[in-house]
Amino acid sequence: MMGANGAVLFSLLIYAALLYGAVRLIKYFIRYGIDYYFEKLVEYQKNQKHTED
């Protein structure tokens, strides 16, 4: 019976590790995606000012 419990525990551990990795990856993409968006926004606004002059 202990072998079955060990297998369930091991599979839960792997599932938790995959979930943790996915959450970290999503947070990374959100953080750097927002930074990229604002960089492009500033660049766009600078270009708009130059075309108005």
ModelCIF file with pLDDT and N, C-alpha, C, O atoms, coordinates in Angstrom:
data_MODEL
#
_entry.id   MODEL 
#
_entity.id                         1 
_entity.type                       polymer 
_entity.pdbx_number_of_molecules   1 
#
_entity_poly.entity_id                      1 
_entity_poly.type                           'polypeptide(L)' 
_entity_poly.nstd_linkage                   no 
_entity_poly.nstd_monomer                   no 
_entity_poly.pdbx_seq_one_letter_code       MMGANGAVLFSLLIYAALLYGAVRLIKYFIRYGIDYYFEKLVEYQKNQKHTED 
_entity_poly.pdbx_seq_one_letter_code_can   MMGANGAVLFSLLIYAALLYGAVRLIKYFIRYGIDYYFEKLVEYQKNQKHTED 
_entity_poly.pdbx_strand_id                 A 
#
loop_
_entity_poly_seq.entity_id 
_entity_poly_seq.num 
_entity_poly_seq.mon_id 
_entity_poly_seq.hetero 
1 1  MET n 
1 2  MET n 
1 3  GLY n 
1 4  ALA n 
1 5  ASN n 
1 6  GLY n 
1 7  ALA n 
1 8  VAL n 
1 9  LEU n 
1 10 PHE n 
1 11 SER n 
1 12 LEU n 
1 13 LEU n 
1 14 ILE n 
1 15 TYR n 
1 16 ALA n 
1 17 ALA n 
1 18 LEU n 
1 19 LEU n 
1 20 TYR n 
1 21 GLY n 
1 22 ALA n 
1 23 VAL n 
1 24 ARG n 
1 25 LEU n 
1 26 ILE n 
1 27 LYS n 
1 28 TYR n 
1 29 PHE n 
1 30 ILE n 
1 31 ARG n 
1 32 TYR n 
1 33 GLY n 
1 34 ILE n 
1 35 ASP n 
1 36 TYR n 
1 37 TYR n 
1 38 PHE n 
1 39 GLU n 
1 40 LYS n 
1 41 LEU n 
1 42 VAL n 
1 43 GLU n 
1 44 TYR n 
1 45 GLN n 
1 46 LYS n 
1 47 ASN n 
1 48 GLN n 
1 49 LYS n 
1 50 HIS n 
1 51 THR n 
1 52 GLU n 
1 53 ASP n 
#
_struct_asym.id          A 
_struct_asym.entity_id   1 
#
loop_
_ma_qa_metric.id 
_ma_qa_metric.mode 
_ma_qa_metric.name 
_ma_qa_metric.software_group_id 
_ma_qa_metric.type 
1 global pLDDT . pLDDT 
2 local  pLDDT . pLDDT 
#
_ma_qa_metric_global.metric_id      1 
_ma_qa_metric_global.metric_value   89.45 
_ma_qa_metric_global.model_id       1 
_ma_qa_metric_global.ordinal_id     1 
#
loop_
_ma_qa_metric_local.label_asym_id 
_ma_qa_metric_local.label_comp_id 
_ma_qa_metric_local.label_seq_id 
_ma_qa_metric_local.metric_id 
_ma_qa_metric_local.metric_value 
_ma_qa_metric_local.model_id 
_ma_qa_metric_local.ordinal_id 
A MET 1  2 52.00 1 1  
A MET 2  2 62.00 1 2  
A GLY 3  2 81.00 1 3  
A ALA 4  2 87.00 1 4  
A ASN 5  2 91.00 1 5  
A GLY 6  2 91.00 1 6  
A ALA 7  2 92.00 1 7  
A VAL 8  2 94.00 1 8  
A LEU 9  2 95.00 1 9  
A PHE 10 2 95.00 1 10 
A SER 11 2 96.00 1 11 
A LEU 12 2 96.00 1 12 
A LEU 13 2 97.00 1 13 
A ILE 14 2 97.00 1 14 
A TYR 15 2 98.00 1 15 
A ALA 16 2 98.00 1 16 
A ALA 17 2 98.00 1 17 
A LEU 18 2 98.00 1 18 
A LEU 19 2 98.00 1 19 
A TYR 20 2 98.00 1 20 
A GLY 21 2 97.00 1 21 
A ALA 22 2 98.00 1 22 
A VAL 23 2 98.00 1 23 
A ARG 24 2 97.00 1 24 
A LEU 25 2 96.00 1 25 
A ILE 26 2 96.00 1 26 
A LYS 27 2 95.00 1 27 
A TYR 28 2 94.00 1 28 
A PHE 29 2 93.00 1 29 
A ILE 30 2 94.00 1 30 
A ARG 31 2 92.00 1 31 
A TYR 32 2 92.00 1 32 
A GLY 33 2 90.00 1 33 
A ILE 34 2 90.00 1 34 
A ASP 35 2 90.00 1 35 
A TYR 36 2 91.00 1 36 
A TYR 37 2 91.00 1 37 
A PHE 38 2 91.00 1 38 
A GLU 39 2 92.00 1 39 
A LYS 40 2 92.00 1 40 
A LEU 41 2 90.00 1 41 
A VAL 42 2 90.00 1 42 
A GLU 43 2 90.00 1 43 
A TYR 44 2 90.00 1 44 
A GLN 45 2 89.00 1 45 
A LYS 46 2 88.00 1 46 
A ASN 47 2 86.00 1 47 
A GLN 48 2 85.00 1 48 
A LYS 49 2 78.00 1 49 
A HIS 50 2 75.00 1 50 
A THR 51 2 72.00 1 51 
A GLU 52 2 66.00 1 52 
A ASP 53 2 59.00 1 53 
#
loop_
_atom_site.group_PDB 
_atom_site.id 
_atom_site.type_symbol 
_atom_site.label_atom_id 
_atom_site.label_alt_id 
_atom_site.label_comp_id 
_atom_site.label_asym_id 
_atom_site.label_entity_id 
_atom_site.label_seq_id 
_atom_site.pdbx_PDB_ins_code 
_atom_site.Cartn_x 
_atom_site.Cartn_y 
_atom_site.Cartn_z 
_atom_site.occupancy 
_atom_site.B_iso_or_equiv 
_atom_site.pdbx_formal_charge 
_atom_site.auth_seq_id 
_atom_site.auth_comp_id 
_atom_site.auth_asym_id 
_atom_site.auth_atom_id 
_atom_site.pdbx_PDB_model_num 
ATOM 1   N N  . MET A 1 1  ? 0.829 -1.209 0.000   1.00 52.00 ? 1  MET A N  1 
ATOM 2   C CA . MET A 1 1  ? 0.000 0.000  0.000   1.00 52.00 ? 1  MET A CA 1 
ATOM 3   C C  . MET A 1 1  ? 0.865 1.261  0.000   1.00 52.00 ? 1  MET A C  1 
ATOM 4   O O  . MET A 1 1  ? 0.468 2.290  -0.547  1.00 52.00 ? 1  MET A O  1 
ATOM 5   N N  . MET A 1 2  ? 2.026 1.179  0.604   1.00 62.00 ? 2  MET A N  1 
ATOM 6   C CA . MET A 1 2  ? 2.896 2.350  0.674   1.00 62.00 ? 2  MET A CA 1 
ATOM 7   C C  . MET A 1 2  ? 3.388 2.765  -0.706  1.00 62.00 ? 2  MET A C  1 
ATOM 8   O O  . MET A 1 2  ? 3.605 3.952  -0.951  1.00 62.00 ? 2  MET A O  1 
ATOM 9   N N  . GLY A 1 3  ? 3.568 1.804  -1.612  1.00 81.00 ? 3  GLY A N  1 
ATOM 10  C CA . GLY A 1 3  ? 4.019 2.115  -2.963  1.00 81.00 ? 3  GLY A CA 1 
ATOM 11  C C  . GLY A 1 3  ? 2.994 2.954  -3.716  1.00 81.00 ? 3  GLY A C  1 
ATOM 12  O O  . GLY A 1 3  ? 3.364 3.870  -4.450  1.00 81.00 ? 3  GLY A O  1 
ATOM 13  N N  . ALA A 1 4  ? 1.727 2.656  -3.544  1.00 87.00 ? 4  ALA A N  1 
ATOM 14  C CA . ALA A 1 4  ? 0.674 3.420  -4.226  1.00 87.00 ? 4  ALA A CA 1 
ATOM 15  C C  . ALA A 1 4  ? 0.623 4.854  -3.694  1.00 87.00 ? 4  ALA A C  1 
ATOM 16  O O  . ALA A 1 4  ? 0.464 5.803  -4.463  1.00 87.00 ? 4  ALA A O  1 
ATOM 17  N N  . ASN A 1 5  ? 0.758 5.003  -2.378  1.00 91.00 ? 5  ASN A N  1 
ATOM 18  C CA . ASN A 1 5  ? 0.769 6.348  -1.796  1.00 91.00 ? 5  ASN A CA 1 
ATOM 19  C C  . ASN A 1 5  ? 1.971 7.147  -2.288  1.00 91.00 ? 5  ASN A C  1 
ATOM 20  O O  . ASN A 1 5  ? 1.871 8.348  -2.540  1.00 91.00 ? 5  ASN A O  1 
ATOM 21  N N  . GLY A 1 6  ? 3.091 6.476  -2.418  1.00 91.00 ? 6  GLY A N  1 
ATOM 22  C CA . GLY A 1 6  ? 4.299 7.140  -2.904  1.00 91.00 ? 6  GLY A CA 1 
ATOM 23  C C  . GLY A 1 6  ? 4.133 7.615  -4.341  1.00 91.00 ? 6  GLY A C  1 
ATOM 24  O O  . GLY A 1 6  ? 4.582 8.704  -4.699  1.00 91.00 ? 6  GLY A O  1 
ATOM 25  N N  . ALA A 1 7  ? 3.483 6.792  -5.164  1.00 92.00 ? 7  ALA A N  1 
ATOM 26  C CA . ALA A 1 7  ? 3.271 7.167  -6.563  1.00 92.00 ? 7  ALA A CA 1 
ATOM 27  C C  . ALA A 1 7  ? 2.331 8.365  -6.655  1.00 92.00 ? 7  ALA A C  1 
ATOM 28  O O  . ALA A 1 7  ? 2.559 9.269  -7.459  1.00 92.00 ? 7  ALA A O  1 
ATOM 29  N N  . VAL A 1 8  ? 1.283 8.379  -5.843  1.00 94.00 ? 8  VAL A N  1 
ATOM 30  C CA . VAL A 1 8  ? 0.351 9.510  -5.845  1.00 94.00 ? 8  VAL A CA 1 
ATOM 31  C C  . VAL A 1 8  ? 1.063 10.771 -5.370  1.00 94.00 ? 8  VAL A C  1 
ATOM 32  O O  . VAL A 1 8  ? 0.884 11.843 -5.949  1.00 94.00 ? 8  VAL A O  1 
ATOM 33  N N  . LEU A 1 9  ? 1.860 10.646 -4.330  1.00 95.00 ? 9  LEU A N  1 
ATOM 34  C CA . LEU A 1 9  ? 2.608 11.796 -3.809  1.00 95.00 ? 9  LEU A CA 1 
ATOM 35  C C  . LEU A 1 9  ? 3.582 12.327 -4.852  1.00 95.00 ? 9  LEU A C  1 
ATOM 36  O O  . LEU A 1 9  ? 3.715 13.536 -5.037  1.00 95.00 ? 9  LEU A O  1 
ATOM 37  N N  . PHE A 1 10 ? 4.263 11.403 -5.530  1.00 95.00 ? 10 PHE A N  1 
ATOM 38  C CA . PHE A 1 10 ? 5.228 11.802 -6.560  1.00 95.00 ? 10 PHE A CA 1 
ATOM 39  C C  . PHE A 1 10 ? 4.531 12.521 -7.717  1.00 95.00 ? 10 PHE A C  1 
ATOM 40  O O  . PHE A 1 10 ? 5.034 13.527 -8.216  1.00 95.00 ? 10 PHE A O  1 
ATOM 41  N N  . SER A 1 11 ? 3.385 12.012 -8.141  1.00 96.00 ? 11 SER A N  1 
ATOM 42  C CA . SER A 1 11 ? 2.671 12.652 -9.248  1.00 96.00 ? 11 SER A CA 1 
ATOM 43  C C  . SER A 1 11 ? 2.141 14.024 -8.828  1.00 96.00 ? 11 SER A C  1 
ATOM 44  O O  . SER A 1 11 ? 2.140 14.953 -9.635  1.00 96.00 ? 11 SER A O  1 
ATOM 45  N N  . LEU A 1 12 ? 1.696 14.162 -7.591  1.00 96.00 ? 12 LEU A N  1 
ATOM 46  C CA . LEU A 1 12 ? 1.254 15.470 -7.102  1.00 96.00 ? 12 LEU A CA 1 
ATOM 47  C C  . LEU A 1 12 ? 2.419 16.454 -7.035  1.00 96.00 ? 12 LEU A C  1 
ATOM 48  O O  . LEU A 1 12 ? 2.261 17.639 -7.326  1.00 96.00 ? 12 LEU A O  1 
ATOM 49  N N  . LEU A 1 13 ? 3.581 15.951 -6.649  1.00 97.00 ? 13 LEU A N  1 
ATOM 50  C CA . LEU A 1 13 ? 4.782 16.794 -6.585  1.00 97.00 ? 13 LEU A CA 1 
ATOM 51  C C  . LEU A 1 13 ? 5.153 17.293 -7.981  1.00 97.00 ? 13 LEU A C  1 
ATOM 52  O O  . LEU A 1 13 ? 5.489 18.466 -8.148  1.00 97.00 ? 13 LEU A O  1 
ATOM 53  N N  . ILE A 1 14 ? 5.095 16.428 -8.968  1.00 97.00 ? 14 ILE A N  1 
ATOM 54  C CA . ILE A 1 14 ? 5.399 16.831 -10.348 1.00 97.00 ? 14 ILE A CA 1 
ATOM 55  C C  . ILE A 1 14 ? 4.357 17.834 -10.840 1.00 97.00 ? 14 ILE A C  1 
ATOM 56  O O  . ILE A 1 14 ? 4.704 18.825 -11.483 1.00 97.00 ? 14 ILE A O  1 
ATOM 57  N N  . TYR A 1 15 ? 3.097 17.584 -10.543 1.00 98.00 ? 15 TYR A N  1 
ATOM 58  C CA . TYR A 1 15 ? 2.032 18.507 -10.948 1.00 98.00 ? 15 TYR A CA 1 
ATOM 59  C C  . TYR A 1 15 ? 2.248 19.882 -10.319 1.00 98.00 ? 15 TYR A C  1 
ATOM 60  O O  . TYR A 1 15 ? 2.091 20.901 -10.991 1.00 98.00 ? 15 TYR A O  1 
ATOM 61  N N  . ALA A 1 16 ? 2.604 19.917 -9.046  1.00 98.00 ? 16 ALA A N  1 
ATOM 62  C CA . ALA A 1 16 ? 2.847 21.191 -8.354  1.00 98.00 ? 16 ALA A CA 1 
ATOM 63  C C  . ALA A 1 16 ? 4.040 21.920 -8.975  1.00 98.00 ? 16 ALA A C  1 
ATOM 64  O O  . ALA A 1 16 ? 4.010 23.142 -9.119  1.00 98.00 ? 16 ALA A O  1 
ATOM 65  N N  . ALA A 1 17 ? 5.083 21.185 -9.341  1.00 98.00 ? 17 ALA A N  1 
ATOM 66  C CA . ALA A 1 17 ? 6.264 21.810 -9.951  1.00 98.00 ? 17 ALA A CA 1 
ATOM 67  C C  . ALA A 1 17 ? 5.911 22.402 -11.317 1.00 98.00 ? 17 ALA A C  1 
ATOM 68  O O  . ALA A 1 17 ? 6.356 23.502 -11.645 1.00 98.00 ? 17 ALA A O  1 
ATOM 69  N N  . LEU A 1 18 ? 5.116 21.686 -12.113 1.00 98.00 ? 18 LEU A N  1 
ATOM 70  C CA . LEU A 1 18 ? 4.706 22.204 -13.419 1.00 98.00 ? 18 LEU A CA 1 
ATOM 71  C C  . LEU A 1 18 ? 3.826 23.447 -13.271 1.00 98.00 ? 18 LEU A C  1 
ATOM 72  O O  . LEU A 1 18 ? 3.977 24.413 -14.018 1.00 98.00 ? 18 LEU A O  1 
ATOM 73  N N  . LEU A 1 19 ? 2.925 23.416 -12.318 1.00 98.00 ? 19 LEU A N  1 
ATOM 74  C CA . LEU A 1 19 ? 2.050 24.552 -12.071 1.00 98.00 ? 19 LEU A CA 1 
ATOM 75  C C  . LEU A 1 19 ? 2.865 25.771 -11.632 1.00 98.00 ? 19 LEU A C  1 
ATOM 76  O O  . LEU A 1 19 ? 2.624 26.886 -12.094 1.00 98.00 ? 19 LEU A O  1 
ATOM 77  N N  . TYR A 1 20 ? 3.827 25.548 -10.739 1.00 98.00 ? 20 TYR A N  1 
ATOM 78  C CA . TYR A 1 20 ? 4.695 26.625 -10.266 1.00 98.00 ? 20 TYR A CA 1 
ATOM 79  C C  . TYR A 1 20 ? 5.475 27.232 -11.426 1.00 98.00 ? 20 TYR A C  1 
ATOM 80  O O  . TYR A 1 20 ? 5.576 28.454 -11.535 1.00 98.00 ? 20 TYR A O  1 
ATOM 81  N N  . GLY A 1 21 ? 6.029 26.385 -12.294 1.00 97.00 ? 21 GLY A N  1 
ATOM 82  C CA . GLY A 1 21 ? 6.780 26.870 -13.444 1.00 97.00 ? 21 GLY A CA 1 
ATOM 83  C C  . GLY A 1 21 ? 5.905 27.664 -14.398 1.00 97.00 ? 21 GLY A C  1 
ATOM 84  O O  . GLY A 1 21 ? 6.329 28.694 -14.922 1.00 97.00 ? 21 GLY A O  1 
ATOM 85  N N  . ALA A 1 22 ? 4.680 27.189 -14.628 1.00 98.00 ? 22 ALA A N  1 
ATOM 86  C CA . ALA A 1 22 ? 3.760 27.888 -15.531 1.00 98.00 ? 22 ALA A CA 1 
ATOM 87  C C  . ALA A 1 22 ? 3.394 29.258 -14.972 1.00 98.00 ? 22 ALA A C  1 
ATOM 88  O O  . ALA A 1 22 ? 3.343 30.236 -15.717 1.00 98.00 ? 22 ALA A O  1 
ATOM 89  N N  . VAL A 1 23 ? 3.141 29.338 -13.681 1.00 98.00 ? 23 VAL A N  1 
ATOM 90  C CA . VAL A 1 23 ? 2.783 30.614 -13.054 1.00 98.00 ? 23 VAL A CA 1 
ATOM 91  C C  . VAL A 1 23 ? 3.942 31.600 -13.155 1.00 98.00 ? 23 VAL A C  1 
ATOM 92  O O  . VAL A 1 23 ? 3.734 32.776 -13.455 1.00 98.00 ? 23 VAL A O  1 
ATOM 93  N N  . ARG A 1 24 ? 5.162 31.126 -12.905 1.00 97.00 ? 24 ARG A N  1 
ATOM 94  C CA . ARG A 1 24 ? 6.331 32.011 -13.014 1.00 97.00 ? 24 ARG A CA 1 
ATOM 95  C C  . ARG A 1 24 ? 6.519 32.500 -14.442 1.00 97.00 ? 24 ARG A C  1 
ATOM 96  O O  . ARG A 1 24 ? 6.857 33.663 -14.660 1.00 97.00 ? 24 ARG A O  1 
ATOM 97  N N  . LEU A 1 25 ? 6.303 31.625 -15.414 1.00 96.00 ? 25 LEU A N  1 
ATOM 98  C CA . LEU A 1 25 ? 6.448 32.001 -16.816 1.00 96.00 ? 25 LEU A CA 1 
ATOM 99  C C  . LEU A 1 25 ? 5.412 33.046 -17.210 1.00 96.00 ? 25 LEU A C  1 
ATOM 100 O O  . LEU A 1 25 ? 5.731 34.002 -17.917 1.00 96.00 ? 25 LEU A O  1 
ATOM 101 N N  . ILE A 1 26 ? 4.190 32.873 -16.763 1.00 96.00 ? 26 ILE A N  1 
ATOM 102 C CA . ILE A 1 26 ? 3.129 33.831 -17.064 1.00 96.00 ? 26 ILE A CA 1 
ATOM 103 C C  . ILE A 1 26 ? 3.447 35.186 -16.435 1.00 96.00 ? 26 ILE A C  1 
ATOM 104 O O  . ILE A 1 26 ? 3.273 36.226 -17.071 1.00 96.00 ? 26 ILE A O  1 
ATOM 105 N N  . LYS A 1 27 ? 3.915 35.171 -15.182 1.00 95.00 ? 27 LYS A N  1 
ATOM 106 C CA . LYS A 1 27 ? 4.273 36.429 -14.527 1.00 95.00 ? 27 LYS A CA 1 
ATOM 107 C C  . LYS A 1 27 ? 5.406 37.132 -15.269 1.00 95.00 ? 27 LYS A C  1 
ATOM 108 O O  . LYS A 1 27 ? 5.394 38.355 -15.410 1.00 95.00 ? 27 LYS A O  1 
ATOM 109 N N  . TYR A 1 28 ? 6.379 36.364 -15.742 1.00 94.00 ? 28 TYR A N  1 
ATOM 110 C CA . TYR A 1 28 ? 7.501 36.931 -16.498 1.00 94.00 ? 28 TYR A CA 1 
ATOM 111 C C  . TYR A 1 28 ? 6.997 37.609 -17.768 1.00 94.00 ? 28 TYR A C  1 
ATOM 112 O O  . TYR A 1 28 ? 7.376 38.740 -18.069 1.00 94.00 ? 28 TYR A O  1 
ATOM 113 N N  . PHE A 1 29 ? 6.133 36.904 -18.515 1.00 93.00 ? 29 PHE A N  1 
ATOM 114 C CA . PHE A 1 29 ? 5.625 37.484 -19.759 1.00 93.00 ? 29 PHE A CA 1 
ATOM 115 C C  . PHE A 1 29 ? 4.765 38.710 -19.506 1.00 93.00 ? 29 PHE A C  1 
ATOM 116 O O  . PHE A 1 29 ? 4.807 39.665 -20.282 1.00 93.00 ? 29 PHE A O  1 
ATOM 117 N N  . ILE A 1 30 ? 3.991 38.698 -18.438 1.00 94.00 ? 30 ILE A N  1 
ATOM 118 C CA . ILE A 1 30 ? 3.168 39.866 -18.122 1.00 94.00 ? 30 ILE A CA 1 
ATOM 119 C C  . ILE A 1 30 ? 4.059 41.056 -17.779 1.00 94.00 ? 30 ILE A C  1 
ATOM 120 O O  . ILE A 1 30 ? 3.848 42.158 -18.284 1.00 94.00 ? 30 ILE A O  1 
ATOM 121 N N  . ARG A 1 31 ? 5.050 40.834 -16.924 1.00 92.00 ? 31 ARG A N  1 
ATOM 122 C CA . ARG A 1 31 ? 5.915 41.939 -16.486 1.00 92.00 ? 31 ARG A CA 1 
ATOM 123 C C  . ARG A 1 31 ? 6.667 42.543 -17.664 1.00 92.00 ? 31 ARG A C  1 
ATOM 124 O O  . ARG A 1 31 ? 6.643 43.759 -17.853 1.00 92.00 ? 31 ARG A O  1 
ATOM 125 N N  . TYR A 1 32 ? 7.334 41.711 -18.456 1.00 92.00 ? 32 TYR A N  1 
ATOM 126 C CA . TYR A 1 32 ? 8.134 42.252 -19.534 1.00 92.00 ? 32 TYR A CA 1 
ATOM 127 C C  . TYR A 1 32 ? 7.281 42.671 -20.723 1.00 92.00 ? 32 TYR A C  1 
ATOM 128 O O  . TYR A 1 32 ? 7.698 43.521 -21.509 1.00 92.00 ? 32 TYR A O  1 
ATOM 129 N N  . GLY A 1 33 ? 6.110 42.097 -20.868 1.00 90.00 ? 33 GLY A N  1 
ATOM 130 C CA . GLY A 1 33 ? 5.184 42.538 -21.903 1.00 90.00 ? 33 GLY A CA 1 
ATOM 131 C C  . GLY A 1 33 ? 4.704 43.958 -21.638 1.00 90.00 ? 33 GLY A C  1 
ATOM 132 O O  . GLY A 1 33 ? 4.592 44.763 -22.563 1.00 90.00 ? 33 GLY A O  1 
ATOM 133 N N  . ILE A 1 34 ? 4.421 44.266 -20.380 1.00 90.00 ? 34 ILE A N  1 
ATOM 134 C CA . ILE A 1 34 ? 3.989 45.619 -20.007 1.00 90.00 ? 34 ILE A CA 1 
ATOM 135 C C  . ILE A 1 34 ? 5.132 46.614 -20.218 1.00 90.00 ? 34 ILE A C  1 
ATOM 136 O O  . ILE A 1 34 ? 4.916 47.712 -20.730 1.00 90.00 ? 34 ILE A O  1 
ATOM 137 N N  . ASP A 1 35 ? 6.348 46.227 -19.821 1.00 90.00 ? 35 ASP A N  1 
ATOM 138 C CA . ASP A 1 35 ? 7.501 47.109 -20.051 1.00 90.00 ? 35 ASP A CA 1 
ATOM 139 C C  . ASP A 1 35 ? 7.684 47.387 -21.535 1.00 90.00 ? 35 ASP A C  1 
ATOM 140 O O  . ASP A 1 35 ? 7.926 48.527 -21.932 1.00 90.00 ? 35 ASP A O  1 
ATOM 141 N N  . TYR A 1 36 ? 7.570 46.353 -22.349 1.00 91.00 ? 36 TYR A N  1 
ATOM 142 C CA . TYR A 1 36 ? 7.729 46.501 -23.799 1.00 91.00 ? 36 TYR A CA 1 
ATOM 143 C C  . TYR A 1 36 ? 6.653 47.414 -24.364 1.00 91.00 ? 36 TYR A C  1 
ATOM 144 O O  . TYR A 1 36 ? 6.926 48.254 -25.221 1.00 91.00 ? 36 TYR A O  1 
ATOM 145 N N  . TYR A 1 37 ? 5.426 47.245 -23.879 1.00 91.00 ? 37 TYR A N  1 
ATOM 146 C CA . TYR A 1 37 ? 4.315 48.075 -24.353 1.00 91.00 ? 37 TYR A CA 1 
ATOM 147 C C  . TYR A 1 37 ? 4.585 49.555 -24.069 1.00 91.00 ? 37 TYR A C  1 
ATOM 148 O O  . TYR A 1 37 ? 4.394 50.395 -24.948 1.00 91.00 ? 37 TYR A O  1 
ATOM 149 N N  . PHE A 1 38 ? 5.028 49.880 -22.849 1.00 91.00 ? 38 PHE A N  1 
ATOM 150 C CA . PHE A 1 38 ? 5.262 51.276 -22.510 1.00 91.00 ? 38 PHE A CA 1 
ATOM 151 C C  . PHE A 1 38 ? 6.458 51.850 -23.258 1.00 91.00 ? 38 PHE A C  1 
ATOM 152 O O  . PHE A 1 38 ? 6.462 53.032 -23.600 1.00 91.00 ? 38 PHE A O  1 
ATOM 153 N N  . GLU A 1 39 ? 7.481 51.022 -23.519 1.00 92.00 ? 39 GLU A N  1 
ATOM 154 C CA . GLU A 1 39 ? 8.606 51.504 -24.325 1.00 92.00 ? 39 GLU A CA 1 
ATOM 155 C C  . GLU A 1 39 ? 8.131 51.875 -25.725 1.00 92.00 ? 39 GLU A C  1 
ATOM 156 O O  . GLU A 1 39 ? 8.504 52.920 -26.258 1.00 92.00 ? 39 GLU A O  1 
ATOM 157 N N  . LYS A 1 40 ? 7.309 51.016 -26.313 1.00 92.00 ? 40 LYS A N  1 
ATOM 158 C CA . LYS A 1 40 ? 6.801 51.288 -27.659 1.00 92.00 ? 40 LYS A CA 1 
ATOM 159 C C  . LYS A 1 40 ? 5.865 52.508 -27.655 1.00 92.00 ? 40 LYS A C  1 
ATOM 160 O O  . LYS A 1 40 ? 5.840 53.277 -28.615 1.00 92.00 ? 40 LYS A O  1 
ATOM 161 N N  . LEU A 1 41 ? 5.107 52.675 -26.583 1.00 90.00 ? 41 LEU A N  1 
ATOM 162 C CA . LEU A 1 41 ? 4.200 53.817 -26.469 1.00 90.00 ? 41 LEU A CA 1 
ATOM 163 C C  . LEU A 1 41 ? 4.987 55.126 -26.434 1.00 90.00 ? 41 LEU A C  1 
ATOM 164 O O  . LEU A 1 41 ? 4.628 56.085 -27.116 1.00 90.00 ? 41 LEU A O  1 
ATOM 165 N N  . VAL A 1 42 ? 6.052 55.166 -25.647 1.00 90.00 ? 42 VAL A N  1 
ATOM 166 C CA . VAL A 1 42 ? 6.893 56.365 -25.566 1.00 90.00 ? 42 VAL A CA 1 
ATOM 167 C C  . VAL A 1 42 ? 7.532 56.642 -26.922 1.00 90.00 ? 42 VAL A C  1 
ATOM 168 O O  . VAL A 1 42 ? 7.584 57.788 -27.369 1.00 90.00 ? 42 VAL A O  1 
ATOM 169 N N  . GLU A 1 43 ? 8.016 55.591 -27.573 1.00 90.00 ? 43 GLU A N  1 
ATOM 170 C CA . GLU A 1 43 ? 8.621 55.753 -28.889 1.00 90.00 ? 43 GLU A CA 1 
ATOM 171 C C  . GLU A 1 43 ? 7.595 56.301 -29.891 1.00 90.00 ? 43 GLU A C  1 
ATOM 172 O O  . GLU A 1 43 ? 7.916 57.177 -30.694 1.00 90.00 ? 43 GLU A O  1 
ATOM 173 N N  . TYR A 1 44 ? 6.394 55.795 -29.842 1.00 90.00 ? 44 TYR A N  1 
ATOM 174 C CA . TYR A 1 44 ? 5.321 56.258 -30.734 1.00 90.00 ? 44 TYR A CA 1 
ATOM 175 C C  . TYR A 1 44 ? 4.992 57.727 -30.471 1.00 90.00 ? 44 TYR A C  1 
ATOM 176 O O  . TYR A 1 44 ? 4.808 58.508 -31.405 1.00 90.00 ? 44 TYR A O  1 
ATOM 177 N N  . GLN A 1 45 ? 4.919 58.098 -29.181 1.00 89.00 ? 45 GLN A N  1 
ATOM 178 C CA . GLN A 1 45 ? 4.591 59.489 -28.848 1.00 89.00 ? 45 GLN A CA 1 
ATOM 179 C C  . GLN A 1 45 ? 5.695 60.433 -29.306 1.00 89.00 ? 45 GLN A C  1 
ATOM 180 O O  . GLN A 1 45 ? 5.408 61.546 -29.745 1.00 89.00 ? 45 GLN A O  1 
ATOM 181 N N  . LYS A 1 46 ? 6.957 60.008 -29.212 1.00 88.00 ? 46 LYS A N  1 
ATOM 182 C CA . LYS A 1 46 ? 8.060 60.835 -29.697 1.00 88.00 ? 46 LYS A CA 1 
ATOM 183 C C  . LYS A 1 46 ? 7.950 61.029 -31.201 1.00 88.00 ? 46 LYS A C  1 
ATOM 184 O O  . LYS A 1 46 ? 8.173 62.128 -31.709 1.00 88.00 ? 46 LYS A O  1 
ATOM 185 N N  . ASN A 1 47 ? 7.608 59.963 -31.910 1.00 86.00 ? 47 ASN A N  1 
ATOM 186 C CA . ASN A 1 47 ? 7.461 60.052 -33.363 1.00 86.00 ? 47 ASN A CA 1 
ATOM 187 C C  . ASN A 1 47 ? 6.297 60.964 -33.732 1.00 86.00 ? 47 ASN A C  1 
ATOM 188 O O  . ASN A 1 47 ? 6.373 61.690 -34.724 1.00 86.00 ? 47 ASN A O  1 
ATOM 189 N N  . GLN A 1 48 ? 5.232 60.939 -32.955 1.00 85.00 ? 48 GLN A N  1 
ATOM 190 C CA . GLN A 1 48 ? 4.080 61.804 -33.230 1.00 85.00 ? 48 GLN A CA 1 
ATOM 191 C C  . GLN A 1 48 ? 4.451 63.272 -33.049 1.00 85.00 ? 48 GLN A C  1 
ATOM 192 O O  . GLN A 1 48 ? 3.999 64.121 -33.816 1.00 85.00 ? 48 GLN A O  1 
ATOM 193 N N  . LYS A 1 49 ? 5.272 63.580 -32.041 1.00 78.00 ? 49 LYS A N  1 
ATOM 194 C CA . LYS A 1 49 ? 5.697 64.970 -31.818 1.00 78.00 ? 49 LYS A CA 1 
ATOM 195 C C  . LYS A 1 49 ? 6.553 65.464 -32.954 1.00 78.00 ? 49 LYS A C  1 
ATOM 196 O O  . LYS A 1 49 ? 6.434 66.620 -33.360 1.00 78.00 ? 49 LYS A O  1 
ATOM 197 N N  . HIS A 1 50 ? 7.422 64.606 -33.484 1.00 75.00 ? 50 HIS A N  1 
ATOM 198 C CA . HIS A 1 50 ? 8.303 65.013 -34.587 1.00 75.00 ? 50 HIS A CA 1 
ATOM 199 C C  . HIS A 1 50 ? 7.507 65.241 -35.865 1.00 75.00 ? 50 HIS A C  1 
ATOM 200 O O  . HIS A 1 50 ? 7.877 66.100 -36.666 1.00 75.00 ? 50 HIS A O  1 
ATOM 201 N N  . THR A 1 51 ? 6.449 64.513 -36.074 1.00 72.00 ? 51 THR A N  1 
ATOM 202 C CA . THR A 1 51 ? 5.667 64.688 -37.303 1.00 72.00 ? 51 THR A CA 1 
ATOM 203 C C  . THR A 1 51 ? 4.784 65.923 -37.215 1.00 72.00 ? 51 THR A C  1 
ATOM 204 O O  . THR A 1 51 ? 4.422 66.485 -38.249 1.00 72.00 ? 51 THR A O  1 
ATOM 205 N N  . GLU A 1 52 ? 4.428 66.361 -36.020 1.00 66.00 ? 52 GLU A N  1 
ATOM 206 C CA . GLU A 1 52 ? 3.580 67.542 -35.869 1.00 66.00 ? 52 GLU A CA 1 
ATOM 207 C C  . GLU A 1 52 ? 4.363 68.838 -36.107 1.00 66.00 ? 52 GLU A C  1 
ATOM 208 O O  . GLU A 1 52 ? 3.786 69.848 -36.510 1.00 66.00 ? 52 GLU A O  1 
ATOM 209 N N  . ASP A 1 53 ? 5.664 68.807 -35.860 1.00 59.00 ? 53 ASP A N  1 
ATOM 210 C CA . ASP A 1 53 ? 6.487 70.031 -35.992 1.00 59.00 ? 53 ASP A CA 1 
ATOM 211 C C  . ASP A 1 53 ? 6.604 70.480 -37.414 1.00 59.00 ? 53 ASP A C  1 
ATOM 212 O O  . ASP A 1 53 ? 7.257 71.486 -37.692 1.00 59.00 ? 53 ASP A O  1 
#
